[in-house]
Amino acid sequence: MPSATLQPSVVTEIPGPKSKAAAQELDAVFDSRAIHFVVDYDKSEGNYIVDVDGNRFLDVYSQIASIPVGYNNKTLIDAAQSPEMVSALVNRPAIGNFPSKSWHNVLQEGLLRVAPEGLDKVFTAQSGSEANELAFKAAFMLYRRKERGEGVDWSAHEISSCLENSKPGSPELAVLSFANSFHGRGFGSLSTTRSKAVHKLDIPSFNWPQAPFPALKYPLEQNAKENEAEEQRCLAEVERLITSWHCPVAALIVEPIQSEGGDNHASAAFFQGLRDLTKKHNVVMIVDEVQTGFGATGKFWGHQHWNLTSPPDIVTFSKKAQTAGYLFGDSMLVPDKAYRQFNTWIGDPARVMMSRAVIREILDKNLVEQTARVGDVLYGELSKLADKYPEQIQNLRGKGQGTYIAFDNKKAAEFVAAMKRLGVNVGTCGVHTVRLRPMLIFDESHIPILLSAMEKVISSL
């Protein structure tokens, strides 16, 4: 049965008794406190996720924005069952030393096929956090390479001092990030994460600068002057931090839309301003597309909405890509010696092959264009709902950004829990934001289901 003909079906409380029992059993060996419900993935299909109690939900959260083309997608199943995939799984290579004969083609036919203009090189990784960590390393090595001088080898003092975590081998360099940002949970990425204290508390961090991210007022068209002034204020602070920080700022990292921090937006002009500043001060511009990449905003990459005068230096990715890593164009970002950017697996060819299948599905079925179209319809319908219930749907945002839509609700957690009881799986972010993260196969037929559940919940709160 095609997923478009399915409907949500809730037959137990959420989570149900079987889900609770499974989570309790798991808890003996694996921390299960964050589990929403336990899933029967064999029964899940397309836009619908099914739990072990038989409850079926329209999934508008999609595994924290990471499912691109639906559950049990046939194209992905065929790719998973291919002899090429079997070989990659049972012969998982140390890819930097012993790549398979097909590795070049896998990259060219997949990730590099959809690389942003000007970024024709890739380094693969395991997760979004690792992708950002590796991007920071690349920026730091580039900074020191330029400072040292091209062709100048490392000194004996640099080599010995780095092993003692001291200068000059371990220099003081910084990455600038923004208030309310989220870039991962590793040591470096966590130091640039400025939201969700639960991840940062008790963890040592680098002394790196934090700039304000524009706090826009909505509706945008009624607050244009105030928002422009706010963005200019933030840009001025970025430049002040770059030029006055206690150590050189080697890189700046920014999300096209701040996701975990509350779905915060800024204009294309703001991001062009960042690009101008990074060019002016020789700072590597890293765009974190872990959540916005692969079509969710109605363009393949979220930063393509900006029409920058020059591309970012590095774009990181994960989630819907079903693999991770970063794309870049400057050959100087390739480290000056082998093994400097390296680990055993450097990602996983099996996951990169799955990403290639995802890319084929997206391009063959025009799913980015579909997401842009459906997003416009969805935003229009949500605008009507916001006019009807202005206290419940506040600061609606994401117009023209595909289905990457969010709004504020003072009882966001209660709202989301109530939506689950009606068979719609939705997520939160920030302090009181409800975010929509449907898959790329979400279409017009699913909008009435979502809106009907929302209106019932709004009426009940």
N, C-alpha and C positions, 0 to 999 in steps of 0.2 A: 504494500500500500504506500503510495507516495506520501512523503512527510507533510505536504501541503494539505492533505485531507485529514490529518490527525488533529486531535483536540486535546487539551490538558484533561487529565483525569486524576482526581485525588480521592483515594479510598480509605486513607488512614490519617491520623495526626501526622505532623511533620516535625521532627523525624518520626517514622513509624516504629512499631515494636521490633521488627526484624532489623531495621537499620540501627536502632539503639543496641540491640543484642550483639550485632556484628561489630559495632564500634567498641563496646565494652570488652569483647573478646580480643580485639586488636590492641586495646589499651595496655594489655599485659606486656606487650613487646614493642609497641610503637605508640608515641604520643598521639592520642586521638582527640584531644580537646578542641581542635579547630574544625573537626568534621561537621559539615552541614547535614549530609545524609550519605549513606553508602549506596553505590550505584551498581546497577546491572547493565554493564556496557553492551552485552550481547543483545539486549532488548532495546537499547537506545538507537535512535534513527534520525538522521537529518538534523532538524532544529530541536528535536525532543530528547530529553534525558529521562531515563526511567530508573527509579530506585528499587531496592530489593523488596520493598513492600508492594510494588506494583503501581506506585504513583508515577504519573507521567507529567512532566513539566515542559512548557515552552521555555527553552533555555536562552534567555537574553543576557546571560552572564558569561557563558561559553568558556568555563574553566579559567576564570580570570583573564578573559579576552584572548585565549590562546588556541581555540578551535577555529580553524579557518573555513572549512568547507563541509562541516556537518559530521555527525557521528556515523560510523560505518560507511563512509563514502566509498563507492565502488572503485573509483580511480585509484584511491589510496590503498584499498585492499589488493587490487591487481599489482600495484607497485610492491607492496609488502610481500606478495607471494612469488615475485619474480626470482629467477635463479641468481641474478645480479645482487638482489637484496639478501638472499640466503648466504651467498658468498661473503658479503660485507659483514653479516652478523656473526658467522662462525669463524671468520678470519679477520677479526677486528684489528686493523693495522696500527702500528705507531706511525701515523700518517706523515710526520716530518721526515722520517728515515726510510720508510718502506711503503710509499703510496702504491695503490693498485694501478694497473695500466689504464683504467678508465677514469681516474680521478680528475684529470684535466677536463675531459668531456662532461663529467658530472657537474663540475663547477660552471663551465661555459653554458651548458644547457639549462642550468637552474639559476643559482644566485646571481651570476654575472649577466644573465639574460635580462634581469629586472633591476640591475644596479642603476642608481641615479646617474644622470649625465655627469661625466667627468670623474666618476669613481669606478675604475676598471680593475681594481685589485681587491682581494678578499682574504681575511684570516678567519678561520672557523673556530668555534668555541662550544662550550657545553651549555651555557645559560646566559641570560641577560646580564646578570651580575658579573660573570666572568668576561663577557664581551666588553663591558665598561671598564673593568680592571685592566684588560689588555690594551684598550684604547688609551688609558692613562699612561701605561708603560710606554707605548709607542710615542706619545707626546713628550714624555720626559726624555727618552732617548734622543728624539729629534732635537730638543732644546739643547742638550749637552753636546750633541754632535755639531750643531752650528756654533756653539760657544767655544768648543775645542778647536774647531777648524777642520774643514774637509781634508781627509787623508792623514790627519794627526792621530797617532795611535794612543792608547791609554798609557798613562804613566804608571810606574811601579807604585807610587804613593796612592794613586787612585785605586789600584787593584787591591793593595793591602788594607786600605782604610775602609773600603766597602764591606769587607769581611768583618769589620768591627762596628759596622753601622755608623760610621763617622765620615766627616768631610775629608777630602773632596769627593771620594768615591760614592758616598751616599749624600748627595747634595740636598739642600732645602729648596724644594720646588712645590708649587701648589696647583690645585685645580679649583677653579671658581664654579660654584653651583648656586642655585637659587632657593630662597625660602619656599617651603612646601613642596620641594622636589622629591622624587624617589628614583634612585639609580641602582639599587641593589643592596645586598646584605653582606658582601665581602668587606674586608677591612678598608680598601680604598673606596669602593663604591658606597659603602656605608658612611664614610666620611663626607660624601657629597649628597647623601640622603638627608633631607631636612624636614621630613614628616614621619609620623608614626614612631614615637619614642620607644614602643615595645621592642623594636628592632635594634635601637641604638643604646639603650640603657645598659650600663656596666661594661661597655665595649670601648677600649681605648681608640682614639681617633686622631687623625692628622689635623694640625692647625691650619685649616684652609678657609678661604673667604666665602661668605654667603651674601649674595646680593638680593635685594627685594625683587619679587616677580610682580608684574602689574596686577593690581586688584581692580579689575574692570567693573563698571557699573552697568546694570542691564535695565531696560533694553538698550542695546548698543547705540541705536540710531538716536536715542533721546539724550545720550550722555557723551557725544562725540568729543566735545572740547575737554571735558573733565578726563576722559580716558586717554586722550592724546597727551595731556599734561602729566598724567600718571606714568605713562610709558616713557616720556622724556625724563621724568624724575628717576625712574629705575635705570635708564641708560646712563645718566650722569653718575649714578652711584656705582654702576659697573666699571666705568672708566676710572672713577676715583679709587676703587679697590685694586684694579689692575696696576695703577701707577703708584700706589702707596703701601701695598701689602709688605709685610716684613721680609718676604722672599719673592723671587720671580713667579708670576702666574704663567705657567706653561700652557695651560689649557682651560677652556670654558666648556661646560657641559650643560645642555638644555633640552627639555622635552618639547616637542611641538605643541602638545597639550599636556599640562601637568595632570597626571592620572591619579595615582594613589593620594596625592595631596589635595584632591577635591575637584578635578576636571577644570582647571584654570586655563583660560585662553589669553592670548595676546594677538595683536594685529600683525599682518605681514610687515608693516613698517617697523615695528619693534624688532622683529627678527633680522630685518635688513640692517637696522641700527647695530645689532649685535655683530653681524658679519662685518660691518664697517669698522667697528672697534677692534675686533680680533685681527683684522688685516692691518690696521694702523699700528697695533702694539705687538704684532708677531705672536699672537696667541692661537693655538690650535683650537678650532671650533668643532666640538663633538656634538652631534645631534643624536640624542637617545631616542631611537625609534622602536624600542623593544615592544611598546604597546601600540603605538600609532602606525607602525609599518604594516605592509601587506594588505592594504586596501580599505582598512576600517574607516578612514576619513573621506572616502570617495575619490582619493588618488592613491596610487600604489604606495607612495611615501608621503607622510604627513607634511614634511617640509616642502614638498612640491607646490603647496598652496602659496608659498612665499614669493616664488619667482625671483630668487636671489640673483644678484649680479655676478656672483661666483659661487660655486657649490661649497657646501661644508667640507672641512678637511676629512672628517671621519663620520660615518653613520653606523651606529650600532643597531643590532636587530636580534630578535628572538620571538617568543610567543607564537603568533600565527605562522611564522616562518617554519615552525617545527624543528628548527635548529637554531644556532646562534653564531654570532661573530661580528665582525665589522668590515665595512667597505671603505676604500680610500683610493686616492688617485696619485698623490705625490710619492714618487719612488724613494724620496728621502725618508719616508715613514717606514720603509723596510729597514730594519736595524742594520748597523754597519758590520755586524758579524753574525754568523749562523749561531743558532741555539739561544739567542737572546730573547726571542719571542717563541716559546716552545713548551710543549708538555708531551706526555706519551701519546695521547690520542688526537690532540688538537681538534676537539670536537668529535665527530663520529660520522664516517662515510654513510652509514645506514640512515642517520637522521638527515644528512644532506641530500641523499637520494629521495627520502620522503618529501623534503622541501621541494625538490625538483618536480615531484608529482603534484604537489600543492600548486606550484606555479603554473604548471600545464593546465590544471583544472581552472584556476582563476582566469588565465588568459583565454583558454578555449571557450569558456562560458561567459566571458565579459562580466565577471563578478565585481570588479571595481566599479565599472559603469553602473551595474545594477545597484550596488551599495549607494552610490551617489544619488541615483533616481529614487530609491526607496527611502533614503534618508531625508530627501526633500519632502516627500509625502508625509513621512512620520513626524518630522518637525512641524509641518503645517497643522497636523491633527493635534499634536501636543500643545501647540500655541492656542488652539481653540479651547483645549481643556484647561490650560493655564488661565485664560481669560475668565473661564467659568469658576475656577477654584484658585484664585490668586494667593490665598494663604497656604495652600497645600503644594502648589507648584510655583516655586519662586526662582528667579534668576535662571530661567530656561536658557540653555546655551548649547551651541553646536550647530547653528544654522550654516548650511553650506559645507558641513564637515562630515558628510555621509551619515552613518548611523551612530557616530560618536557623540551622543547626546546625553546631557545630564541636567538635573535641576536640584534645587535645595528643598528640603523638607525638614522641619524641626524635629520630626519623629521618624527619621530615615530608617533606623533599625527596625522599628515597629512596622513601618510601611513595607519593607522588604519581607519581613516575616509573614505579614498578612498576604502579600502577593504569592508567596510559596503555598499558602493554604488554599489559594485559588488556582494553583497549578502553573504559576509563572515564576521562573527562577531569575531574580534580578540581584544586582550587587550594590554596595555602597562604596564611598571613598571620602576622604577628608573627614570633616567633623559631622556634617549633616547633609551630605550629597547622595542622591540616588543616581547611579550611572547605568546607562544602557550599553551593553557590549554584545549585540547579536552577532551571529556568524555572517559571513559574506553571502550565504544562501538565504538569509532572511528576506522575505519578499512582501508585497502588498497584502497577501492573504493572511499574514500573521499580525498585521497592524490592528485589526478589530479585536483580536483575542487579547492583545496587550492592553489596548485602551479600555476594553470592557472591564478587565480585572482592575486596572488602575482606578477607574471611576467607582467601582464597588468598594475598593479599599479607602479611597478618599472620603466616601460617604460614611464609612464606619469609624474613621479616626476622630 
